Every structure is written in C-alpha cells, then in structure tokens.
Amino acid sequence: KAGVRRFKAYMETLKREARQRFDAGMNWLDAAEDILLEGYADWIDGERIVANVAALYREFSGGKERHETPELFAAMGRFRGRR
C-alpha cells in the first residue's frame, strides 16, 4: 500500500508541475526537462517522465497535442533530467 501511495503522490506532483508549465506556454519536452521531482531521484527509469508529461499535455490540450511513439522514445533516449 505504501508503494501505491508514493506512486499516487508522484503522479499528483507531476500533474501539478506539468500543468504549471503548460499554462505558462512551455512545450512538453522543455517541461519534462525542467521538472525537478525531489524525493523520486532514486527511482529507476527516470526518462519515463517524458512520456508522462507528453500524456498530460495531451490531456490538458483536450487531445490536440499528440506525439507519435517513435518521437516519445527518441525524446526519452535524449532525456538528461534535473535530478
């Protein structure tokens, strides 16, 4: 249960942070690089934030912002992060 609670907190934090950047006009890729998720730096596969932020931007835009799978995987491969 603790793991589920921590994941839920991660997703809530990510959604809040992504929304702030979306509202400020930042593009999804810059937003993924800009978000600092303190407390989650020890998690593996940190590059997944790229796909998560892309999905959130699609949600925020009402489905207008879409990205193809190869584009997402390429962006995840280039991800540097701010951890």
Backbone hydrogen bonds, N-H to C=O, Kabsch-Sander energy under -0.5 kcal/mol:
donor,donor_aa,acceptor,acceptor_aa,energy
5,R,1,K,-2.3
6,R,2,A,-2.3
7,F,3,G,-2.3
8,K,4,V,-2.5
9,A,5,R,-2.3
10,Y,6,R,-2.3
11,M,7,F,-2.6
12,E,8,K,-2.4
13,T,9,A,-2.4
14,L,10,Y,-2.9
15,K,11,M,-2.5
16,R,12,E,-2.2
17,E,13,T,-2.7
18,A,14,L,-2.8
19,R,15,K,-2.4
20,Q,16,R,-1.9
21,R,17,E,-1.6
22,F,18,A,-2.7
23,D,19,R,-2.9
24,A,20,Q,-1.3
25,G,22,F,-1.5
26,M,21,R,-2.5
31,A,27,N,-2.4
32,A,28,W,-2.2
33,E,29,L,-1.9
34,D,30,D,-2.0
35,I,31,A,-2.0
37,L,35,I,-0.7
38,E,36,L,-1.0
40,Y,37,L,-1.8
43,W,40,Y,-1.9
48,R,45,D,-2.1
49,I,46,G,-1.7
50,V,47,E,-1.7
51,A,47,E,-0.5
52,N,48,R,-2.3
53,V,49,I,-3.1
54,A,50,V,-2.2
55,A,51,A,-2.2
56,L,52,N,-2.2
57,Y,53,V,-2.7
58,R,54,A,-2.0
59,E,55,A,-2.0
60,F,56,L,-3.1
61,S,57,Y,-2.1
62,G,59,E,-1.4
63,G,58,R,-3.0
64,K,61,S,-0.7
66,R,64,K,-0.8
72,L,68,E,-2.0
73,F,69,T,-2.6
74,A,70,P,-2.3
75,A,71,E,-2.3
76,M,72,L,-2.4
77,G,73,F,-1.9
78,R,74,A,-1.3
79,F,75,A,-0.8
79,F,76,M,-0.5
